[in-house]
Amino acid sequence: MTLQVAPSGLLSAEQVVSVLRSATLAPSTHNTQPWLFSVGPTGIEVHADADRTLPVADPDRRELLLSCGAALFNLRAAIHATGVHPAISYLPRRGDPDLLALVRPRAAAATDRKLASLAEAIPLRHTNRTPFTAKPVPGGALGALRHAAEVEHAWLPRLDADQLAGLKELIRESHRLQTEDPAFRSEWQRWTGRGRNRRDGVPFAAGGAVTADDTWVLRDYGGGSRAPGAAPLVVVIGTFADLAIDRLRAGQAMQRVLLTATARGIDASFISQPVEVPAIRTRLRDLLGGGLWPQIVLRLGYGAPVPRTPRRALEDVLVTPSPLSV
């Protein structure tokens, strides 16, 4: 059956389908894909899919907002690549915390070549959980990643040797706390595993081997296989405040950083444990100097090719638009 989607603003129906498909390629915790979209004549709404909240790993929906922010950035970039400016209203309806943004594609725009190149990287980006090689990430690339975060009102601070050592210990401790928690393990197993035959979650094939070097503790998505690997570049993305809008912006910053890395041939994956355990996240904030709320920890480097995680069908993430976009 052909998907029926109406035009929106200056976008044709075919363009709406294309930009929504780009939005759904964003990363999300355990590949839950916790977003919904609605299309009206004047705009596209981005909603949180509350049924895909992770009550153990993400009780305050912080990571859900990061994931939806990443999808929003993809949507923005894809709309811009069509020559249309996406005007965004954040949290546009008081009393509806699931309506995260309204994107109005209603004005022509000159092409920003950097943003258009990031749109081209959207289908190429995927999380690479394999051990990385010893090839270092160039210093110039790190500067570009830092700038990408700052454009989206987030910060990627320079970590000195003491901070990196402290971060390693926080990762080990948070990993231990989560793996010892039966509720976390149960939730984890619902979204990962060798035998998954769904359009969400992390299947065995996308997990890759765990590095044999435990300097940076990584989650084992692949059933325990181990392989040699070199130390990655590890970075933290943070914000100065920690409200819902800050988390949405952090998700956009995260995705801009990831697409900037992808465009340069750099792989990335998440080290989520220290920002998922509230007490450890507080200690990480102190480690960073107390000014930034840590939102994302990434490992960057060069890994072996891996398959992409599956995606939900577009018809499964479309809902009826609200009066705001009609």
Short mmCIF file of the C-alpha atoms (twelve columns), coordinates in Angstrom:
data_MODEL
# 
_entry.id   MODEL 
# 
loop_
_atom_site.group_PDB 
_atom_site.id 
_atom_site.type_symbol 
_atom_site.label_atom_id 
_atom_site.label_alt_id 
_atom_site.label_comp_id 
_atom_site.label_asym_id 
_atom_site.label_seq_id 
_atom_site.Cartn_x 
_atom_site.Cartn_y 
_atom_site.Cartn_z 
_atom_site.pdbx_PDB_model_num 
ATOM 1   C CA . MET A 1   0.000  0.000   0.000  1 
ATOM 2   C CA . THR A 2   1.304  3.448   -0.941 1 
ATOM 3   C CA . LEU A 3   1.923  5.758   1.996  1 
ATOM 4   C CA . GLN A 4   -0.407 8.765   1.836  1 
ATOM 5   C CA . VAL A 5   1.200  11.954  3.163  1 
ATOM 6   C CA . ALA A 6   -0.030 15.479  2.434  1 
ATOM 7   C CA . PRO A 7   2.160  18.418  1.383  1 
ATOM 8   C CA . SER A 8   3.291  20.741  4.175  1 
ATOM 9   C CA . GLY A 9   4.297  24.349  3.697  1 
ATOM 10  C CA . LEU A 10  6.560  24.560  0.669  1 
ATOM 11  C CA . LEU A 11  7.281  20.813  0.725  1 
ATOM 12  C CA . SER A 12  5.574  18.499  -1.704 1 
ATOM 13  C CA . ALA A 13  4.141  15.212  -0.440 1 
ATOM 14  C CA . GLU A 14  7.177  13.385  -1.855 1 
ATOM 15  C CA . GLN A 15  9.541  15.780  -0.070 1 
ATOM 16  C CA . VAL A 16  7.639  15.338  3.189  1 
ATOM 17  C CA . VAL A 17  8.107  11.567  2.960  1 
ATOM 18  C CA . SER A 18  11.818 12.032  2.215  1 
ATOM 19  C CA . VAL A 19  12.521 14.382  5.139  1 
ATOM 20  C CA . LEU A 20  10.554 12.186  7.542  1 
ATOM 21  C CA . ARG A 21  12.575 9.146   6.487  1 
ATOM 22  C CA . SER A 22  15.712 11.148  7.231  1 
ATOM 23  C CA . ALA A 23  14.356 12.048  10.667 1 
ATOM 24  C CA . THR A 24  13.784 8.388   11.531 1 
ATOM 25  C CA . LEU A 25  17.460 7.567   10.918 1 
ATOM 26  C CA . ALA A 26  18.496 9.309   14.140 1 
ATOM 27  C CA . PRO A 27  20.133 7.303   16.951 1 
ATOM 28  C CA . SER A 28  18.259 6.446   20.138 1 
ATOM 29  C CA . THR A 29  18.893 4.616   23.401 1 
ATOM 30  C CA . HIS A 30  18.647 0.847   22.764 1 
ATOM 31  C CA . ASN A 31  17.305 1.868   19.314 1 
ATOM 32  C CA . THR A 32  13.878 2.481   20.873 1 
ATOM 33  C CA . GLN A 33  13.099 5.160   18.233 1 
ATOM 34  C CA . PRO A 34  10.886 7.111   20.679 1 
ATOM 35  C CA . TRP A 35  9.485  9.639   18.196 1 
ATOM 36  C CA . LEU A 36  6.255  10.284  16.364 1 
ATOM 37  C CA . PHE A 37  5.474  12.801  13.625 1 
ATOM 38  C CA . SER A 38  2.345  14.448  12.308 1 
ATOM 39  C CA . VAL A 39  1.986  16.382  9.088  1 
ATOM 40  C CA . GLY A 40  -0.360 19.298  8.529  1 
ATOM 41  C CA . PRO A 41  -0.664 21.903  5.783  1 
ATOM 42  C CA . THR A 42  1.457  24.439  7.663  1 
ATOM 43  C CA . GLY A 43  3.952  22.281  9.523  1 
ATOM 44  C CA . ILE A 44  5.371  19.011  10.811 1 
ATOM 45  C CA . GLU A 45  5.060  18.191  14.493 1 
ATOM 46  C CA . VAL A 46  7.654  16.142  16.402 1 
ATOM 47  C CA . HIS A 47  6.193  14.177  19.299 1 
ATOM 48  C CA . ALA A 48  7.695  11.943  21.966 1 
ATOM 49  C CA . ASP A 49  6.364  8.394   21.860 1 
ATOM 50  C CA . ALA A 50  5.668  7.967   25.571 1 
ATOM 51  C CA . ASP A 51  5.115  4.232   25.122 1 
ATOM 52  C CA . ARG A 52  8.827  3.899   24.298 1 
ATOM 53  C CA . THR A 53  10.159 5.473   27.477 1 
ATOM 54  C CA . LEU A 54  12.706 3.334   29.350 1 
ATOM 55  C CA . PRO A 55  11.520 3.561   32.982 1 
ATOM 56  C CA . VAL A 56  14.704 2.063   34.456 1 
ATOM 57  C CA . ALA A 57  17.465 3.500   32.248 1 
ATOM 58  C CA . ASP A 58  15.684 6.792   31.571 1 
ATOM 59  C CA . PRO A 59  13.112 7.559   34.288 1 
ATOM 60  C CA . ASP A 60  13.063 11.331  33.675 1 
ATOM 61  C CA . ARG A 61  12.972 10.957  29.848 1 
ATOM 62  C CA . ARG A 62  16.261 12.802  29.423 1 
ATOM 63  C CA . GLU A 63  17.566 10.353  26.839 1 
ATOM 64  C CA . LEU A 64  14.192 10.229  25.108 1 
ATOM 65  C CA . LEU A 65  14.491 13.992  24.599 1 
ATOM 66  C CA . LEU A 66  18.050 13.611  23.327 1 
ATOM 67  C CA . SER A 67  16.886 11.009  20.814 1 
ATOM 68  C CA . CYS A 68  13.981 13.152  19.640 1 
ATOM 69  C CA . GLY A 69  16.330 16.131  19.400 1 
ATOM 70  C CA . ALA A 70  18.563 14.093  17.096 1 
ATOM 71  C CA . ALA A 71  15.544 13.247  14.930 1 
ATOM 72  C CA . LEU A 72  14.605 16.937  14.902 1 
ATOM 73  C CA . PHE A 73  18.084 17.883  13.674 1 
ATOM 74  C CA . ASN A 74  17.830 15.339  10.857 1 
ATOM 75  C CA . LEU A 75  14.445 16.800  9.921  1 
ATOM 76  C CA . ARG A 76  15.859 20.338  9.955  1 
ATOM 77  C CA . ALA A 77  18.856 19.420  7.829  1 
ATOM 78  C CA . ALA A 78  16.810 17.436  5.314  1 
ATOM 79  C CA . ILE A 79  14.284 20.276  4.911  1 
ATOM 80  C CA . HIS A 80  17.080 22.801  4.481  1 
ATOM 81  C CA . ALA A 81  18.634 20.629  1.765  1 
ATOM 82  C CA . THR A 82  15.443 21.074  -0.285 1 
ATOM 83  C CA . GLY A 83  15.977 24.848  -0.305 1 
ATOM 84  C CA . VAL A 84  13.354 25.547  2.365  1 
ATOM 85  C CA . HIS A 85  13.905 27.155  5.776  1 
ATOM 86  C CA . PRO A 86  12.526 25.105  8.704  1 
ATOM 87  C CA . ALA A 87  11.188 27.565  11.300 1 
ATOM 88  C CA . ILE A 88  11.006 25.780  14.664 1 
ATOM 89  C CA . SER A 89  8.807  26.362  17.700 1 
ATOM 90  C CA . TYR A 90  9.933  24.349  20.740 1 
ATOM 91  C CA . LEU A 91  7.416  22.859  23.177 1 
ATOM 92  C CA . PRO A 92  4.639  24.827  21.466 1 
ATOM 93  C CA . ARG A 93  1.653  23.698  23.532 1 
ATOM 94  C CA . ARG A 94  1.677  24.237  27.276 1 
ATOM 95  C CA . GLY A 95  0.409  21.193  29.099 1 
ATOM 96  C CA . ASP A 96  1.477  18.733  26.380 1 
ATOM 97  C CA . PRO A 97  5.010  17.569  27.227 1 
ATOM 98  C CA . ASP A 98  4.951  15.041  24.367 1 
ATOM 99  C CA . LEU A 99  4.614  17.712  21.658 1 
ATOM 100 C CA . LEU A 100 8.270  18.675  21.399 1 
ATOM 101 C CA . ALA A 101 8.494  20.877  18.334 1 
ATOM 102 C CA . LEU A 102 6.578  22.315  15.413 1 
ATOM 103 C CA . VAL A 103 8.611  22.706  12.221 1 
ATOM 104 C CA . ARG A 104 7.139  25.083  9.639  1 
ATOM 105 C CA . PRO A 105 8.731  24.733  6.173  1 
ATOM 106 C CA . ARG A 106 7.207  27.938  4.855  1 
ATOM 107 C CA . ALA A 107 9.996  30.070  3.355  1 
ATOM 108 C CA . ALA A 108 12.644 29.563  0.705  1 
ATOM 109 C CA . ALA A 109 16.239 29.675  1.959  1 
ATOM 110 C CA . ALA A 110 19.683 29.970  0.434  1 
ATOM 111 C CA . THR A 111 21.554 26.709  0.796  1 
ATOM 112 C CA . ASP A 112 24.019 26.463  3.664  1 
ATOM 113 C CA . ARG A 113 26.610 24.116  2.166  1 
ATOM 114 C CA . LYS A 114 27.723 22.798  5.555  1 
ATOM 115 C CA . LEU A 115 24.202 21.914  6.599  1 
ATOM 116 C CA . ALA A 116 23.460 20.394  3.187  1 
ATOM 117 C CA . SER A 117 26.570 18.209  3.481  1 
ATOM 118 C CA . LEU A 118 25.373 17.021  6.890  1 
ATOM 119 C CA . ALA A 119 22.027 16.108  5.318  1 
ATOM 120 C CA . GLU A 120 23.926 13.967  2.806  1 
ATOM 121 C CA . ALA A 121 25.624 12.173  5.723  1 
ATOM 122 C CA . ILE A 122 22.322 11.200  7.396  1 
ATOM 123 C CA . PRO A 123 21.881 7.857   5.580  1 
ATOM 124 C CA . LEU A 124 25.582 7.052   6.101  1 
ATOM 125 C CA . ARG A 125 25.644 7.561   9.875  1 
ATOM 126 C CA . HIS A 126 25.226 4.547   12.111 1 
ATOM 127 C CA . THR A 127 26.490 3.597   15.540 1 
ATOM 128 C CA . ASN A 128 29.652 1.502   15.376 1 
ATOM 129 C CA . ARG A 129 30.060 -0.608  18.506 1 
ATOM 130 C CA . THR A 130 33.118 -2.572  17.263 1 
ATOM 131 C CA . PRO A 131 36.619 -2.125  18.709 1 
ATOM 132 C CA . PHE A 132 38.437 0.771   17.066 1 
ATOM 133 C CA . THR A 133 41.816 0.717   15.346 1 
ATOM 134 C CA . ALA A 134 44.880 2.615   16.556 1 
ATOM 135 C CA . LYS A 135 44.400 5.322   13.904 1 
ATOM 136 C CA . PRO A 136 43.976 8.590   15.832 1 
ATOM 137 C CA . VAL A 137 41.211 11.103  15.210 1 
ATOM 138 C CA . PRO A 138 42.949 14.168  13.698 1 
ATOM 139 C CA . GLY A 139 43.158 17.284  15.827 1 
ATOM 140 C CA . GLY A 140 41.437 19.319  13.133 1 
ATOM 141 C CA . ALA A 141 38.474 16.972  13.198 1 
ATOM 142 C CA . LEU A 142 38.140 17.391  16.951 1 
ATOM 143 C CA . GLY A 143 37.968 21.158  16.459 1 
ATOM 144 C CA . ALA A 144 35.199 20.689  13.895 1 
ATOM 145 C CA . LEU A 145 33.271 18.466  16.300 1 
ATOM 146 C CA . ARG A 146 33.609 21.023  19.070 1 
ATOM 147 C CA . HIS A 147 32.331 23.752  16.745 1 
ATOM 148 C CA . ALA A 148 29.394 21.533  15.696 1 
ATOM 149 C CA . ALA A 149 28.290 21.236  19.326 1 
ATOM 150 C CA . GLU A 150 28.601 24.982  19.938 1 
ATOM 151 C CA . VAL A 151 26.483 25.861  16.883 1 
ATOM 152 C CA . GLU A 152 23.639 23.967  18.583 1 
ATOM 153 C CA . HIS A 153 24.074 25.659  22.000 1 
ATOM 154 C CA . ALA A 154 25.997 22.795  23.608 1 
ATOM 155 C CA . TRP A 155 29.656 22.359  24.530 1 
ATOM 156 C CA . LEU A 156 32.262 19.690  24.026 1 
ATOM 157 C CA . PRO A 157 34.924 20.550  26.622 1 
ATOM 158 C CA . ARG A 158 38.584 19.614  26.462 1 
ATOM 159 C CA . LEU A 159 39.293 16.859  28.989 1 
ATOM 160 C CA . ASP A 160 42.696 16.756  30.645 1 
ATOM 161 C CA . ALA A 161 44.436 13.555  31.736 1 
ATOM 162 C CA . ASP A 162 42.991 13.680  35.254 1 
ATOM 163 C CA . GLN A 163 39.460 14.168  33.956 1 
ATOM 164 C CA . LEU A 164 39.840 11.266  31.527 1 
ATOM 165 C CA . ALA A 165 41.110 9.041   34.321 1 
ATOM 166 C CA . GLY A 166 38.183 10.073  36.501 1 
ATOM 167 C CA . LEU A 167 35.733 9.456   33.657 1 
ATOM 168 C CA . LYS A 168 37.070 5.925   33.221 1 
ATOM 169 C CA . GLU A 169 36.391 5.180   36.873 1 
ATOM 170 C CA . LEU A 170 32.881 6.630   36.660 1 
ATOM 171 C CA . ILE A 171 32.138 4.488   33.613 1 
ATOM 172 C CA . ARG A 172 33.322 1.344   35.404 1 
ATOM 173 C CA . GLU A 173 31.255 2.143   38.491 1 
ATOM 174 C CA . SER A 174 28.071 3.017   36.596 1 
ATOM 175 C CA . HIS A 175 28.424 -0.084  34.411 1 
ATOM 176 C CA . ARG A 176 28.717 -2.237  37.527 1 
ATOM 177 C CA . LEU A 177 25.691 -0.625  39.162 1 
ATOM 178 C CA . GLN A 178 23.543 -1.187  36.088 1 
ATOM 179 C CA . THR A 179 24.604 -4.765  35.442 1 
ATOM 180 C CA . GLU A 180 23.933 -5.642  39.086 1 
ATOM 181 C CA . ASP A 181 20.392 -4.227  38.877 1 
ATOM 182 C CA . PRO A 182 17.851 -6.945  37.915 1 
ATOM 183 C CA . ALA A 183 15.351 -4.331  36.690 1 
ATOM 184 C CA . PHE A 184 17.941 -2.767  34.378 1 
ATOM 185 C CA . ARG A 185 18.989 -6.174  33.039 1 
ATOM 186 C CA . SER A 186 15.377 -7.103  32.333 1 
ATOM 187 C CA . GLU A 187 14.738 -3.847  30.467 1 
ATOM 188 C CA . TRP A 188 18.017 -4.221  28.599 1 
ATOM 189 C CA . GLN A 189 17.161 -7.731  27.455 1 
ATOM 190 C CA . ARG A 190 13.803 -6.596  26.098 1 
ATOM 191 C CA . TRP A 191 15.557 -4.258  23.658 1 
ATOM 192 C CA . THR A 192 18.661 -6.218  22.711 1 
ATOM 193 C CA . GLY A 193 19.550 -9.739  21.746 1 
ATOM 194 C CA . ARG A 194 20.557 -12.354 19.272 1 
ATOM 195 C CA . GLY A 195 17.072 -13.424 18.247 1 
ATOM 196 C CA . ARG A 196 15.313 -10.103 17.624 1 
ATOM 197 C CA . ASN A 197 13.141 -10.017 14.532 1 
ATOM 198 C CA . ARG A 198 11.726 -6.508  14.888 1 
ATOM 199 C CA . ARG A 199 12.174 -3.033  13.451 1 
ATOM 200 C CA . ASP A 200 13.539 -1.657  16.723 1 
ATOM 201 C CA . GLY A 201 16.081 -2.589  19.392 1 
ATOM 202 C CA . VAL A 202 19.684 -3.662  18.844 1 
ATOM 203 C CA . PRO A 203 20.014 -7.071  17.139 1 
ATOM 204 C CA . PHE A 204 23.052 -9.278  17.609 1 
ATOM 205 C CA . ALA A 205 24.417 -8.459  14.141 1 
ATOM 206 C CA . ALA A 206 24.626 -4.746  14.956 1 
ATOM 207 C CA . GLY A 207 26.342 -5.293  18.293 1 
ATOM 208 C CA . GLY A 208 29.811 -6.274  17.191 1 
ATOM 209 C CA . ALA A 209 32.523 -7.687  19.415 1 
ATOM 210 C CA . VAL A 210 33.516 -6.130  22.722 1 
ATOM 211 C CA . THR A 211 37.060 -4.819  22.878 1 
ATOM 212 C CA . ALA A 212 39.444 -7.056  24.780 1 
ATOM 213 C CA . ASP A 213 40.944 -3.930  26.384 1 
ATOM 214 C CA . ASP A 214 38.682 -2.995  29.303 1 
ATOM 215 C CA . THR A 215 40.193 0.493   29.695 1 
ATOM 216 C CA . TRP A 216 36.826 1.866   28.524 1 
ATOM 217 C CA . VAL A 217 33.996 -0.425  29.624 1 
ATOM 218 C CA . LEU A 218 31.536 -1.005  26.784 1 
ATOM 219 C CA . ARG A 219 28.201 -2.779  26.818 1 
ATOM 220 C CA . ASP A 220 28.129 -6.234  25.302 1 
ATOM 221 C CA . TYR A 221 25.443 -6.259  22.604 1 
ATOM 222 C CA . GLY A 222 26.912 -9.232  20.826 1 
ATOM 223 C CA . GLY A 223 26.835 -12.130 23.237 1 
ATOM 224 C CA . GLY A 224 30.306 -11.891 24.747 1 
ATOM 225 C CA . SER A 225 32.719 -12.179 21.792 1 
ATOM 226 C CA . ARG A 226 35.906 -10.156 22.279 1 
ATOM 227 C CA . ALA A 227 38.461 -8.654  19.914 1 
ATOM 228 C CA . PRO A 228 41.557 -6.459  20.254 1 
ATOM 229 C CA . GLY A 229 41.050 -2.724  19.992 1 
ATOM 230 C CA . ALA A 230 42.843 0.563   20.590 1 
ATOM 231 C CA . ALA A 231 41.881 3.340   22.978 1 
ATOM 232 C CA . PRO A 232 39.255 5.598   21.366 1 
ATOM 233 C CA . LEU A 233 38.871 9.341   21.590 1 
ATOM 234 C CA . VAL A 234 36.244 9.904   24.310 1 
ATOM 235 C CA . VAL A 235 34.317 13.178  24.503 1 
ATOM 236 C CA . VAL A 236 31.465 14.589  26.571 1 
ATOM 237 C CA . ILE A 237 28.722 16.873  25.265 1 
ATOM 238 C CA . GLY A 238 27.117 19.096  27.890 1 
ATOM 239 C CA . THR A 239 24.715 21.989  28.397 1 
ATOM 240 C CA . PHE A 240 24.667 24.820  30.927 1 
ATOM 241 C CA . ALA A 241 21.074 24.056  31.958 1 
ATOM 242 C CA . ASP A 242 19.122 20.820  32.149 1 
ATOM 243 C CA . LEU A 243 15.525 21.679  31.252 1 
ATOM 244 C CA . ALA A 244 13.534 19.893  28.561 1 
ATOM 245 C CA . ILE A 245 14.509 22.444  25.930 1 
ATOM 246 C CA . ASP A 246 18.197 22.081  26.854 1 
ATOM 247 C CA . ARG A 247 17.935 18.327  26.379 1 
ATOM 248 C CA . LEU A 248 16.257 18.787  22.998 1 
ATOM 249 C CA . ARG A 249 19.045 21.140  21.959 1 
ATOM 250 C CA . ALA A 250 21.652 18.716  23.289 1 
ATOM 251 C CA . GLY A 251 20.146 16.006  21.087 1 
ATOM 252 C CA . GLN A 252 20.474 18.292  18.086 1 
ATOM 253 C CA . ALA A 253 24.066 19.067  19.057 1 
ATOM 254 C CA . MET A 254 24.782 15.358  19.438 1 
ATOM 255 C CA . GLN A 255 23.440 14.642  15.977 1 
ATOM 256 C CA . ARG A 256 25.335 17.537  14.410 1 
ATOM 257 C CA . VAL A 257 28.524 16.193  16.020 1 
ATOM 258 C CA . LEU A 258 27.780 12.645  14.814 1 
ATOM 259 C CA . LEU A 259 27.039 13.755  11.252 1 
ATOM 260 C CA . THR A 260 30.149 15.952  11.224 1 
ATOM 261 C CA . ALA A 261 32.139 12.889  12.263 1 
ATOM 262 C CA . THR A 262 30.434 10.716  9.641  1 
ATOM 263 C CA . ALA A 263 31.208 13.235  6.894  1 
ATOM 264 C CA . ARG A 264 34.880 12.918  7.862  1 
ATOM 265 C CA . GLY A 265 34.823 9.107   7.924  1 
ATOM 266 C CA . ILE A 266 34.928 8.891   11.731 1 
ATOM 267 C CA . ASP A 267 32.895 6.243   13.563 1 
ATOM 268 C CA . ALA A 268 31.132 6.790   16.868 1 
ATOM 269 C CA . SER A 269 29.242 4.958   19.571 1 
ATOM 270 C CA . PHE A 270 27.802 5.840   22.954 1 
ATOM 271 C CA . ILE A 271 29.120 5.240   26.462 1 
ATOM 272 C CA . SER A 272 25.817 5.847   28.189 1 
ATOM 273 C CA . GLN A 273 26.313 4.352   31.641 1 
ATOM 274 C CA . PRO A 274 27.696 7.427   33.451 1 
ATOM 275 C CA . VAL A 275 24.869 9.703   32.289 1 
ATOM 276 C CA . GLU A 276 22.128 7.126   32.957 1 
ATOM 277 C CA . VAL A 277 22.929 6.617   36.651 1 
ATOM 278 C CA . PRO A 278 21.856 9.879   38.367 1 
ATOM 279 C CA . ALA A 279 24.431 9.807   41.174 1 
ATOM 280 C CA . ILE A 280 27.250 9.120   38.715 1 
ATOM 281 C CA . ARG A 281 26.010 11.853  36.383 1 
ATOM 282 C CA . THR A 282 26.216 14.313  39.289 1 
ATOM 283 C CA . ARG A 283 29.803 13.237  39.965 1 
ATOM 284 C CA . LEU A 284 30.634 13.581  36.272 1 
ATOM 285 C CA . ARG A 285 29.267 17.113  36.365 1 
ATOM 286 C CA . ASP A 286 31.579 17.854  39.296 1 
ATOM 287 C CA . LEU A 287 34.476 16.294  37.376 1 
ATOM 288 C CA . LEU A 288 33.812 18.701  34.500 1 
ATOM 289 C CA . GLY A 289 34.009 21.662  36.870 1 
ATOM 290 C CA . GLY A 290 30.374 21.980  37.925 1 
ATOM 291 C CA . GLY A 291 29.310 24.311  35.108 1 
ATOM 292 C CA . LEU A 292 28.062 21.787  32.546 1 
ATOM 293 C CA . TRP A 293 25.345 19.174  32.767 1 
ATOM 294 C CA . PRO A 294 26.789 16.113  30.980 1 
ATOM 295 C CA . GLN A 295 24.301 14.820  28.426 1 
ATOM 296 C CA . ILE A 296 26.217 12.442  26.148 1 
ATOM 297 C CA . VAL A 297 29.504 10.531  26.296 1 
ATOM 298 C CA . LEU A 298 30.834 9.400   22.911 1 
ATOM 299 C CA . ARG A 299 33.724 7.237   21.771 1 
ATOM 300 C CA . LEU A 300 35.168 8.241   18.400 1 
ATOM 301 C CA . GLY A 301 37.572 6.427   16.107 1 
ATOM 302 C CA . TYR A 302 37.766 4.049   13.181 1 
ATOM 303 C CA . GLY A 303 36.056 0.663   13.355 1 
ATOM 304 C CA . ALA A 304 35.156 -2.264  11.118 1 
ATOM 305 C CA . PRO A 305 32.001 -2.021  8.963  1 
ATOM 306 C CA . VAL A 306 28.842 -3.066  10.791 1 
ATOM 307 C CA . PRO A 307 25.205 -3.415  9.686  1 
ATOM 308 C CA . ARG A 308 22.724 -0.726  10.572 1 
ATOM 309 C CA . THR A 309 20.105 -1.176  13.230 1 
ATOM 310 C CA . PRO A 310 16.541 -1.599  11.887 1 
ATOM 311 C CA . ARG A 311 14.016 1.225   11.642 1 
ATOM 312 C CA . ARG A 312 10.275 1.340   12.146 1 
ATOM 313 C CA . ALA A 313 8.158  1.800   9.036  1 
ATOM 314 C CA . LEU A 314 7.153  5.399   8.405  1 
ATOM 315 C CA . GLU A 315 3.451  4.598   8.721  1 
ATOM 316 C CA . ASP A 316 4.162  3.356   12.261 1 
ATOM 317 C CA . VAL A 317 5.477  6.748   13.411 1 
ATOM 318 C CA . LEU A 318 2.811  9.002   11.862 1 
ATOM 319 C CA . VAL A 319 -0.046 10.338  13.984 1 
ATOM 320 C CA . THR A 320 -2.943 12.735  13.404 1 
ATOM 321 C CA . PRO A 321 -1.808 16.375  13.446 1 
ATOM 322 C CA . SER A 322 -2.986 18.797  16.099 1 
ATOM 323 C CA . PRO A 323 -4.639 22.168  15.326 1 
ATOM 324 C CA . LEU A 324 -1.206 23.817  15.538 1 
ATOM 325 C CA . SER A 325 -0.118 22.544  12.130 1 
ATOM 326 C CA . VAL A 326 -3.422 22.585  10.233 1 
# 
